[in-house]
């Protein structure tokens, strides 16, 4: 599966669109903005693949080598291939659900590669690219979605916390952890990921408050993919999300989330700021969810083709490929080898998922309390009787 063909089959959107298959006119409304609130977007690589200068952030990617650029491209391609395989596995009944990152590869790879080994990451449930950067085996991400475990990896092995399904709660976890880092006198940083929809959660506001008051070394990384399931961003905030940081007393910045170099530079700046004792930062990666919110979602019910087509031109992988080719940093042999590697990854993940053993049905009762509990014992007995009823009917 090539990068171009994958993108071509994936829904995207443009502002002011109408509903897709429903035929119902539904235009997006934009909240009135006060003077001076128009967002400033950090961009180092245009959608056409041209490098642009930025006096403030260029130094954070100065000296980046062609090999490192190819590495960023490889990260994004392999992450997209894994994501496509997971989506297919869900459609085949191998996974119960899947949250695709399609379109958000630059936001995740750029920020993930900006972290140091001793930094700690708190993800939501869509940070597959960040997990890749932290060295988590892609196959391990699928156990929870298959229903065979509650995570599949040791968070402390990679400083990458388990996926969080509860919207926004991980920002509080990250803030508390960062406060502990500061108390310990360490020079590492913490980064917490969340979406534009989660920015409306009280947990996120509380984490902003505590991190600011206690000067916690944490970066809040908001992937604004334009849609909180079916609600557009303007229904989450009357001002650009990054500007919310001002009210809590720390800086915010908006970066082109489809520009992997821009994201890398801005995140490095924010993490260095945290490590040097300057406190929290809010980074808003302005990107787009090209596919559905999850595999249970139908995006054609709330967004249309015009929007999708506008964002196709901003594809993060195609953007970096254009730059690599124009700069003679990669030849056709590189892209062919990467295509073969991506197919091998898809095959490995597919085989790994199908080989995952079913969990012990009674293990859940063993992990509720350290010692015995009468109610748990009663529930275990009821479940055992329920399981036995299938055997009586000739099942298993």
N, C-alpha and C positions, 0 to 999 in steps of 0.2 A: 504494500500500500504506500504510494508516494505521498509526500507532504501536500502537493497540489491537489491530488485526487481526494484526499481526506477532507481538505478544506472545502472543496467544491460541493461535497455532499452534506455539508453541515449548515444548519440555519444560523443566520446572523440578522442584524437589524440596523435601521437608520432612524434619526429623530423625525418626529411628525408622521409616523406610519399609521396605517389602518390595520385593523384586525385581519388575520389571514383567512382561514377557511370558514370562519363563521359568517362573513359577509356583513358584520355589524361595524358601522363606522365608529372608530374609537381613536381619536387623536390624543396625543399626550399634551398636557398643559404644563407650562413652566411657571414656577412661582416668580413673582416680581422681585427683581434684585435691586438692592440699594446701590447707589453710586459707590464705586470702589470695591465691589464684591466680586467682580468678574474674575474667574480663576486664572492663575498663571500656571502654565504647564511646562514642566522641565522636559526637554526632548533633546537627545543627542544623535538620534538616528531617525530620519524621516521615513514615512511609509514607502517612499521610493528607494530606500536604502542609501540615502546620502548622509554623510556625517556632517553635523552642524556643531559649531562651537558654543560653549557655555562657560563663561568666565568663572562661575562659581563652582561648577561640578566637574569640569574637565579633569581636574587634578586627581579625582578619585578613580579615573580609568586611564590616567596617563601611563604610558609604557605597556599597555596591554598588548600581548603578542598575537600574531596570527594563529598560533597553536591554541591560545586561550580563547580566541574568537571561535575557532572551529569547535572547541570544547563546549562553549555555550550553545552553539547550533546543535551539536550532537545531543546535549542534554534535552533541548526542547523537542527534537525529533523523536527521541526514544521515549520521552514522557508522553508525547501525543500518541505514539504507537501503543504504549501500554494502556493508555486511557481508552483508545478505540477498542482494544481487545477486551477490556473490562466491560465496556458497553455491550459488545457482542455476546459476552458470556452471560450477562444479565438477560438479554433477549432470548438466549437459549435455555434459560431456566437454571443456570448454574449459580447465579447470584440473586439474592432477594431484591437488591436495589443497588444503584450506582449513581454517584454524583460526579459528573464529568467536569474536567477542567478545560475543555476545548476552547481555545482562544485566550487563555490566561497563562500560557506557558512562559512568556517573557516576564510577567509579574512574579511568577514563582521561582523561576530559575535565576533571574537577576538578583532577587532578594536572598534566595537560598545560598547562592555562591558568595554573597557578601558576608555571610556569617563566618565566625571562627569556630574551631572545633570545641572550644570551651564555652561558647554561647549556648543558650538554651532556647528551644523553640516550642511554642504552644500553638498548635494548629486547630483548625475547625475539622471538617470532614472532606475537604476538597483539595487539600494541599499535597497532592501526589508528587508534584514537581519539587516541592521543598523537601519532602521525604526522600526523594531520589538524591538530592544534593547532600542530605545528611547521612546517606549510606544505608537507608532502610531498603531491604529487598522488596521490590514491587509486589511480589507474590504475597508477602506478609500483610500488605494493605488490604487484601481481599478476604481474609478470614472472617472479619466482622460482618462484611456484606454478604458472606455466604452463610453466616449464622453458626460458625463452628468455634468462635472465640470472641473475646471482648476487646481484642486489639491485635495481638500477633507478634509484638516485639517488646523488648525491654526498653522503656523510655530512657533509662540512664546509660544504655550502651551507646546511644547516638545523640544524647541530649535533645531528643525529639519526643515530646509527650504523645500519649495516645490520642487518637481522634476524638473530638468533642462534638456530640450531636446536639446538646443543649445550646441554643443560640446565644452567643455572647459570654457564656460563663467562663471561657478560657482566658478572657482578658483579666478577670479578677485573679485567677490562678497565676497568670504571668506576673501581675503586679505584686502579689504576695511573694512570689519567688524572687522577683527583682529586689524587693525590699530586703529580703534575706541576703542576697548577693552583696548589697551595699553594707549591711551590718557585718558581713564576714570580711569586708575590705578587699574583695576580689575585683579584678579589672575586667571581668567578662560582662556581657550584656544579655538581655532577654528580648525576644521578639514575639509578639502575639499577632496572629492573623485573624481577621474577621471580614465579613462582607458589608456592603452598604445597607442591607436590611438589618443586620445585627447592630448597626450604629444607632438604631432606635431603642435598643434594649437598655434597661436601667443598669444592668451589670456593667455595660461599657462606660456609662457616665460615672458610675462609682469608681471604676478602675482609673478613669482620667483624674478624678478628684484625689484619690489616695496616692497615685503615682506622682502627681504634681506636688502635693503637700510634703511627701517624704522624699522627693527628688530621686525617684527610683530609676535605675538604669534600664529602661524598657522602651522599645520601639513598638508602637501600635501600627500595624500594617493593614490598612483597609483596602481590599480588592473591590473597588467599585465597578462591578460588572454590569451596571445599569438596571438590573432587575432583581428585586427581592422576591423570588418566585414570579408572581404576576404583577407586582407593584413597582412602578418606576421610581427612580432615585428622587425625583422631585416630591414624592410623597413621603420621603424619609427626612428631608431637610429643606429649609427655605434658603439656605446658603450652601455653597460647595462644602463637602464634608470636611476637607482639611482645615477649613477656617474655624471649625468648632473648637479646635485646640486653643485658640486665642482666649476663649472664655475661661479656660481652666489654667491658663498661665504658662503654657509651653508652646513651642512652634509647631506649625503644620506645613506640609508641602505637598503639592500635587505633581505627580510625574506621569508621563505617557506610559501607561502600563503595558503597551505593546512594543515598547522600545527596551530591549533587554539591557543595552548599555546605560540608558538613562536610569533604569531601575537599579542596576548594579551600583551606579555612582551615588544616587540619592540614599540608598540603604546603607552603603558604606559610611557616608557622612553621618547619618542618624545613629548608627551603631558606635562609631567613634565618639560621637558626642555623648552617648550614654556611658561609654567606658571611661571617659575622662571626667565624669562626675557632673555633667551639665543637665542630667535629668531626662525626662521622657520626650519623645517626638511622635507626632502623628504623620504617617506617610499615606497618602491616598493614591493608589495606583489606578489611574483612569483607564479601564480596560473594558472587555465585553465578553459575556457568556455566549458563545456561539451556538451552543446546543441547549438542551433542556436543563432546568434546575436540577432535576434528578430524572432517572428513567421512568418515573411515575408521572412526569409532567408533560404537557403538550403546549409548547410555546407558541404554536400557530394560533392559539385562542386569544392571545393578548399582544402579539407583535407581528408585523408584516414583512413583506419581501423588500421594501425600500430600505428599511433599517438594516436588514440582513446584508444587503448588497453593499451598502455604504461601509460596513465594517469588514467586509471581505477584502477590501483594498488595504486594510490596515493589519492584515494577518502578521503576527509577530515572527513566525518562522520564515515566511517568504521575504519579509523585510530584511532579516539578517542574511539570508541567502543572496539577495541582490547586492548587498554590501560586500560580501565575501567574493562574489564573482567579479564585481567591478574593481575591487582592490587586488585581484589575482591572489587572494589568500586561500583559495580552495579550487581544486580542479575536479573534473568529472569523475575521476577515480575515487576521490574522497566521498562524493555523494553516492556513488554506486556501492562502495563498501558499507556506508552507513545504512543504505536501504537494506542490504543483506543482514546487517546487525539488528536492525529494527524488526525484521521478520523473525529472526531467531529469538528475539526477546518475546515477541508475541506468542510464539510456539511454546517457549519455556513456561510462561505464565499460564497459558491454557492448560498445559499438562499438570502444572503444580496445583491449580485450583481443583481439577477433577480428581486429583490424588489425595486431597485433604480428607483425613479421617473424620467421621462424625464424633462429636464429643460424647462423653459419658452423660447419659440423660439425668443422672442423679447427682452430678458434680455440683450443681447449683445449690443443693441443700447443704453440702459439706462446707461451703464457703460463706454461709450467712453469719454464723457465730463461731467464735473460737471454741466454746463449749456447747454442750447440748442445749436444746430449747424445746419445750413441750409443743409449742405451736408448729415449729419447723418439723418436728417428728410426725405430727399429725398430717401436715401437708405432704410430707414424703410418703407416708402410707397411702394417702389418697391418690397420689400420682402413680405409685406402684400398682394400685388396683386398676387404675385407668389403663396403664400399659399392659397389664395382664389381660384385660378384656380383649385386646387385639389378638393375643395368642389364642384365646379361647375360640375366636372366630376364624382361626387358621392363618392369621397374619403374623407379623413379626415386630 
